[in-house]
Amino acid sequence: MIRMHKLLLFPLLLVLSVTVRAEMTFGPGPEGTGHTLDAIVAVVNDDVITRRELDVAVAQIERQLQQKKVPIPARPIVEKQVLERLILTQLQVRAAERNGVTIDDATLNAAIETLAQRNKMTLTQLRQTIEKDGVSFAQFRDDIRRELLSARLRQKLVDSQIQISEQDVESLQAQIGSGQSAAVGSGGREYHIAQILIAVPENASPTQIEAAKRQASEVLAQLRKGIDFRQLAVSASSGRQALEGGDLGWRSADQLPTLFANVVPKLRPGQFSELIRSPSGFHIVKLLEIRGGAAEASASPASTDKAALITQTHARHILLRTSAQRSDEEARQKLTQLREQIENGQEFAALARVNSDDKNSAARGGDLGWTSPGTMVVQFEQEMAKLQPNQISPPFKTAFGWHIVQVLERRQGSAPPEAERARIREALMRRRADEEWELALRRLRDEAYIEVRLAPDATPPAAAAATKTP
């Protein structure tokens, strides 16, 4: 069975269930806790988080940690981490409302349909798989909606505001040429990394900074003694991925955070760094795995030529822009119909000429020619990368509108100078957007009124015992 954590469409919020409210039928809390089910465990500006929500979210996290064979810390530690994530989720939901960011049912349904298609399931099969993991489908829909809200909030507040100057591109090109940029110049290598963050408040006093440094040094000392990195991340890290053992996933060389860009390439798999200071606090990064690029190419005398090759894609698309006359749902439905017509034998090129709002490519039957990595917007490249030659994507949205795309063929080729500049620009935009989003979330948390009501004795001694191992 495909487990729940392999079905996630988005990375941030789906690991928690934040929609359980008093109207939900819910039995007694964990045996022996003695909690009042509707007790308030946190006040977040004008909202509250209840004991019921926290208990459900903690239970779900503990199941996920068991599936991943990550040692489960004592209950108070897990509660603290989960509550922080629930707080951040609530803050993002309210920030989305203030900024006019909404997700209608049509967009939500489209996202869930896309998720089912990517997992080669029908909607019924997807629902059955989710419910087998103990999550109601209504709750799952609410989680998806919140994740979409978060993604659109980030797009509005951060991604759309990022600007990369020609000087930025030229500076990084110069670093690559001189070998100063270990990450971007590493020939397509990818890194699987994790981090532990000991946070420092914004405008922290010297005393607070020193206390955080001592805590980070203690964590580093425990790592050197052989304590499991994931376990320490779950129990000590302030990073958003703490409950996943600090796992930041796979990053291409040019997508490494600036903070880690010249540290990670010098590590061997299994090694972790010394303390790294940033405005957010003190970081420890661990290299879990490495694949591709210079590591594999260096074994061959022809590695220099191979490393210079990139995968180019020949594709065509149909674009429908939204407007006062055409909603998101209408655009998506129209593209769904066009896709069905193509699969039933009608010519893609003919339909593109008549329907596509990209007039330049429409005149060529939607043909985009050969494209190199970094020349298209991120969402478009991500959807295109999932397709085999002659496959047509489901409808998807970018900043330009709604698309369907068909991959015609792929080849290995040398990147032209303009494509390399575009790739560098895109890498810089992704990196800067990731960093700005982290700062935006930190400010959101720091500026909110938050009152945590987890009493020190809220968890019984049995639950607060030493770390449990699945």
N, C-alpha and C positions, 0 to 999 in steps of 0.2 A: 504493500500500500504506500502511496506517496504521502509522506507525512506532512503535517501542516506547514512546517518551516520551509519545505521545498516548494510550496505553492505561493509564496509571498510575491506579490506584484511590486511592492515598494518596500524600501528597507527600514523605515524609521518607526512607524507607529503600530504596525500590525501585530507585533508581539504582545501587545497589551489589549485587554478588553476594557474600554472605558465608558461603555454605554449602559452598564447595569445600574438601574435606578430602583427606587422603592416599589415601582409597580411590578417589578419582576418577581415571579414566584421563586422563593429561595429558602432553603432549609436552614437549620441551625448552623452556626459557624463551626470551625474546626473544633473537634472535641476538646473540652477542657479550657478553651480560651475565655469563656465567660463574657465575650464581647456583646454589647448591644448592637443589633444589626444595623440600626440607622444612626449610629454614633458618627459624629463628624471627626475625621482624622486630619483634615487640613482645610483652611480657608484660603482661597486664591482670589484676591480682589473681591468681587461680588459673588463668587461661586464657592461651592464646597465640594469636597471629596469625602465620601462616606466610608465607614469601616467595611461595608458590604462590597463596595467597588474594590477596595484595597485587597480584601481577602480573595476575591475572585481572580484579580490580576496576579497576586502572589502565587496562587495555586497553578495558574497557567504558566508562569515563568518557571516554577519548580519542575513542572512536567517537561518543559523544553530543555532545562538544564540536565535532567535525567536522560533525555533522548540523546543529548550531545555528550553524555558522560562527563559533565563538568561537576566537580564537587560542589555541593550545595552548602553555602554558609548558614550560620545560625539564623533563625527566623527574624530577629530584630534587624540584622544586616540586610536581609532580602527585602523586608518591609521598607526600610529607609530608601533603598535604591529604587524599588518599584514606585514608591510614593513620589520621589523626585521626577520620575518619568511621567507619571500621571499629571503632576503639576505642570510640567513643560507642555504636555499635550493640551491641557486646558487653556494655557496661555496662548498657544498657537491658534486654537479654535476661536478664541475671542479676538485675537489680532486679525484673523481672517475676516471676521464679521465687521470690525471697524474699518477695514480697508475695502469693503465691498466685494470680497472674494466669496463666491458661493459655488456649490456643486449641485446641479439639478439632477433629477432622477435619470434623465436620458444619458447624461455623461457618466453617471455611476453605473448604469446598466451596461453601457458600452465598455467600460473598464473591466467589469466582471466577465463579460463575454470574451474580451481579449485574453484575460487571465485563463479562462477555460480553454480557449484555442491554443494558447502557448503550452499548456499542459496536456494537449491532445485529449481533451475531455468534452463531454456535453455539459450543459449547465446542471443537469440532474446529477451527473457523476461528480461534478465539482461540489455540489451541495452535500452529497452523501459523504464524500471524503472529509469535508470540513466538520460535519456533524459527528463523524466517527472519532474525531479528535476532541470532542467535548465542547465544541463552540456552536452556538445557534447561528443559523444563516442570517437572521436579522442582525445579530451582533456583529457578524462578519461584514455585512453591508455597511454598518455604521463605522467600522474600523477602516474600510476602504474609503468611505467618504472623507473621514478625517485625514487619511494619508493624501488623498487628492487635494484637500484644502491646504495641507502643509506644502505640497509641491507647488501649487499655484501662488501661495503666499510668498514662497521663496522666489518664484519667478518675478512677481511684482515688485517686491522690496529689494531684491538683491540682483538676480541674474540680469534683469533688464537694465540695471544701472551700471553694470561693469563696462568699462571702456579700456581697451588696450591700445596704446599708442604705437606708432611706428618705431619710436625709440625703444620701447619695451621689447618689441620683436627683434630689433637689431642687436640689442644688448644680449639677449639670450642666444641669438645666432652666433655672436662673437664668443660667448662662453663655450658653446658647443664646439666651435672651430678650434678653440685653444685647449679644449679638454678640461676646462674648469668646471663644467656642469656634469657631475658624475651621473646624475639621474637621466637627464634628457639625452645625453650622448651615449647611452648604454645599449644602442642597437636593438630596440624593441623588447628588452627584458621586462618581465613583469614580476611584481613582488606581492606576496601575501603577508600582510603585516597586522600587528595588534598593538594597542597602546594602553598604558595606565596613566591617567591624568590626576594629579593632586592639584585641585583648583585653588586659585588665589582670587579673592574678591577684587572687583574693579576699585581703583583708588585705595588699595590695601595699605595698611600701616606697616612699617618695618617689622613690628612684632608679629603681625599676621603672616607676612612673607617668610619670616624665619621659622614660624611654626609649621607652615606648609612644607618648607624645605626639609625640616627635621622628619616630618612624616614621610616625605618622598624618599629620604635617605634610609629610613627604616624599611620601607617596602623594597628598595633596592637590595638591602642587606638580606632580606628574606629570600629574594630571588636567587641571590648568590648561594644561599644555603640549600637551594633545590626546591623551594616551595613552588607549586604549580602557578604559572603566570595567569592562566584563566581564572583560577580560584582567587588570586589576589585582585585581579581586575574586578570581579564581581563584588568583592567585599570592600575594596578601598578606592576604586577609580571613580572620578566625577565625570568621566567621559560619557557621551550619549550611548556608546556601545558597551558600557560596563557589563550589562546583563547578558551580553553575548560573549563574555570573556575578553572584552576589549577588542574583538575582531573587527578590523577596518576593511576586510575583504582584499581582493586582488586589485592592485593599482599598476597601471602601466608606468613606465619610468617617468614620463613627463606629467603624470597625474599625482605623483607623490606630493604630500603637503610640503610647502617651502621649508618648513621647520625640519623635515626629515630628509630632504632631497639629497643632502651630501653625507648623511649618516647611514641610511639604509643600504646603499650600494656597497658600503664597506663591511657590512655584517655578513656572516655566514648563517645559513638556516639553523635556527635554534638559539642563536645569539641574541642578546638584548643590549641596548645602549646604556650609557651613563645617563645621568639626569640632563634633560634638555629644558632650558628656561624659555618661556614665552609669556606674552601678556596674560594668557589664561592660567598659567601656573607652571608646574613642573611635570614633564613628560618622561616616560620610559617607553621606548618603542622596541618591539621584538620582531625579527624577521622569521616568519613561520616556514615559508616555502619560496622557491624561486623557479621561474620557468622562462624558456625562450631566450631570444636575443643573443647578446655577446657571450653569455655563459656557454651556450651550445655551439655558437658559431666559432668560438676561439679554438675549438679542437680541429678545425679544418683550415688548410692554407688558403682556401677560397672564401674564408669567412668575411673578409672586407667587402667583396662583391655582393655576397648574399645579404649582409646586413643592410646594404644600401637599397635593396629591393623592397617594394611595398606592394600590397594588394590593391589593385585598382578595380573599380566596378563600373560596368556599363549598365545603366538602368533607365527606366522611363517612368513618368508619374502623371497623375491627374490631380490637380489642386482645385479645391473649392474654398473660396474665402467666405467668411461669415460677415453679415451686415444686418442692418435693420430689417431687410427683406428676407434674410436667410439665417436661421438660428443654427447653433451647434448641432442640434438633433436633426434638423432638416439636411444639413450638409452631410452628416454621417450616414443618414438613411439613403440619400442620393448616391453616395459613393458605394454603399453596400449593394444597391441595385445595379450600378455600373459594373461592379466586380462580378456579380452573378451573371450579367450579360456576357462579360468576357469569358468566364468559365464555361458558358453555354455556347461559345463559338464565335461571338462577335469580335471584331478586330479592336484591339486596344488602341491602336493609332487613330482609327476613325473616331472612336468615342472621345479620345483626348482632344482631337482637333475641334470637336463640337462643344465639349463641356468644360475643358480645363480653363481656369482663370490665370494660369501661367502662360501668357500669350507667347512668350519667346519659345518655350518648349512645345506648346500646343501646335505651333506651325510645323513642328517636326514630329508630330504624332506623340508628343510627350517625352521625346528622347532627350535625356540629359547628357548624353555623350559619356566619355570615360571620366570618372571622378576619382580623386585620391583622398585618403583619410585626411580629415580636417577641412575639406572644402565645402561641406554641407553642415547645416546646424546639427547639434548633438542628437536631438530626437530622431531626425531623419536618418542619420547614419546608424543609429541603434536599431531602428526598424529594418533598414536595408541589410544590415549585417546578419539578421536572423533568417534571411531568405536564401534558398538554393536557386540556381539559374532556372528561369521560367516561372518561379513562384510569384504570387501576387499577395501583398500584405493585406491584412484587414485595415479598415479606415483608422487613421491615427492623426493626432493634432500636433502641430508645431506653432511657432509664433506667426507663421504666414497663413495658417488656415488648416483645413483638413485634406489629407492625402490618401491615395493608394499608390503603391510603388511596385514595379515589377523589375526584378533583376534579370537581365538578359545574358550576361556572361561576366566572368572575372579573369584577371590575368595578373601576373607578377611583372612589375615594371619599375623603372627608376623614377623617383619623384622629381618633377620639374621644379625649378627654383621657386616659382609662385606657389606651388602646392606645399613645399616645405615651409614657406612663410605662413601659409594658411594653417598648416598643422601646428606650428609653434604658437600662433595667435590663439587657436582653439584650446591648446593645452594651457596657456596662460589664463585664458578666461575661465576654464574649469577650475583650475587651481585657486584663482583669486575668488571666484564665486563660492567655492567650498569654505574658504577661510572667512569670507565676509558673512556667510550664513551662520557659521559657528559664533562669530562675534555678535550677530544680531540676536541669536537665541540667548546668549549670555546676558545681553542688555535687557532683553525681555524679562528674563528671570530676575535680574538685579533690581529692575525698576518696579516690580510688582509688589503688592502687599501680600505677604504669605505668612500665615500662622499655622505651624505644624503642631498637632495635638496628639502626637504619639507619646504616651506616657512611658517613662522608663520601665515601669512594671507591667506594661500592656501585654507582654508576651510571657507565658508561663516558663518556669525554669527548664522544663523538658525541651521546649522549643528553642530556648536560648543556649542549649548545650553546645558542645564542640561541633565543628563542621560535620555535616552528614555526607556520606558518599553514596551515590545511587547503587 
